[in-house]
């Protein structure tokens, strides 16, 4: 059996930490304002502001943002599969 980190949940929904995405955006889009980042992510400037202040986000929104950046989520969250797996999905048979 694989030891996996506990999946973060909020109101019964699977969540992932925002820090890896925040770090990526700060590194790659340094010098760009939230309006520009919002355009890249396909969201509003206000949503980017909230994203940069949050600790966690819904896994499916994280997936969407990674795709908008032209990346697979595992390139932002190294433990993506462990974070988003449902109980029992990573157990070895």
N, C-alpha and C positions, 0 to 999 in steps of 0.2 A: 504494500500500500504506500502511496506517495504522501508525504507530509505536505499539506498545502496550507498557505496562509488562510486565515479566516476571511471569508468573503464579507466585505463591508456591506451592510444593509441600511437602508433608510426607508421607513414606512413599508417594509416588506419587499423592497426592490434591491436588486444587485447594484452595488456602487463600486467605483474605483477611485483611488486617490487622484486628486487633480495636480499634485506637485510635478509629476513627470511631464505633463502637458504644459504646465506653466513654465517649467525650466526650458523645455524645447522652444516655446514661443519667445521667451526672453532672449534665448541664444540666437535663434534663426531670424527673428524679426526685431532685433535690437534697433532702436532708432525709429521704428514705425509706431504710429499711434493706434489706439484701439479701433478707430474707424477702419483703418487699412486691414488690421487683423480680422475684424468682423467680416469684411468683404471676402477675405481668403477663406474663412470658416463657414461662410454662408449663413451668418446670423447677425444680430443687431449689436451695435456698440455697447449697449447696456448689458447684453448677455455676456460679452467679453469681459466687461468690468466685473460682473458677478463671478464669472469663471475664475478670474485672477484673484478673487478674494475668498473662494470656497476651499474647503478641505477635501470634499468628495463630489463625485458627479455620477449620474446614471451611466452604466456601462454602454448602453446603446448610443447615447449621445457622444461618449468618448470614441466609440467606433466610427460614428459619423464624422467627427472632427478629424480623426486620423485619415480617413479616406479623402476628405476635402484637402488635406495637406499632401495627398498623394502617397501616403504611407499605410502599411499594415499596422494595426495598433500595437503589435508586439515590438515594433521598432521604437515606440514611445514608452510602453509599459513592458519591461522585460519579462515580467511575471503575468502577462495578460491572460494566458490560459488558466493559470491557477486562480487568478482573481475572479474570473468570470465563470468558472465551472460551477455547475450545480452539484450538490452533495452526491457523491458516488460516481461522478463522471470521470474522475482521474484515478479511480481504483484499478489496480492491475488485476486481471482475471487469472 
